[in-house]
């Protein structure tokens, strides 16, 4: 059974690009625009990896907060952060997950996903 990856990315074209590359590589993907949409699935144990944008829509938790909330319930869930904002990069917690700057090199992202998931 393929690994399932949860993607939280508010930019629809970017979210779609992540979905396409991950599905093409043999992963299952469930994608959401914000944490509130994704929280029930994550709480139910969905996902072997969380691919998470650092800057999410106003009025919703930012990526680091999301990662901390998720990890409080699922401490072993790997996280990969992405952001297009250099000033947000300093907030990424390297102890939680690796950071990719946008525009993300999809080959590099896929390499890290494979590394994290062991294939």
Rosetta blueprint (number, residue, H / E / L):
1 X L
2 X L
3 X L
4 X E
5 X E
6 X E
7 X E
8 X E
9 X L
10 X L
11 X L
12 X H
13 X H
14 X H
15 X H
16 X H
17 X H
18 X H
19 X H
20 X H
21 X H
22 X H
23 X H
24 X H
25 X L
26 X L
27 X L
28 X E
29 X E
30 X E
31 X E
32 X E
33 X L
34 X L
35 X H
36 X H
37 X H
38 X H
39 X H
40 X H
41 X H
42 X H
43 X H
44 X L
45 X L
46 X L
47 X L
48 X L
49 X E
50 X E
51 X E
52 X E
53 X E
54 X L
55 X L
56 X L
57 X L
58 X L
59 X L
60 X L
61 X L
62 X L
63 X H
64 X H
65 X H
66 X H
67 X H
68 X H
69 X H
70 X H
71 X H
72 X H
73 X H
74 X L
75 X L
76 X L
77 X L
78 X E
79 X E
80 X E
81 X E
82 X E
83 X E
84 X L
85 X L
86 X H
87 X H
88 X H
89 X H
90 X L
91 X L
92 X L
93 X L
94 X L
95 X L
96 X L
97 X E
98 X E
99 X E
100 X E
101 X E
102 X L
103 X L
104 X L
105 X L
106 X H
107 X H
108 X H
109 X H
110 X H
111 X H
112 X H
113 X H
114 X H
115 X H
116 X H
117 X H
118 X L
119 X L
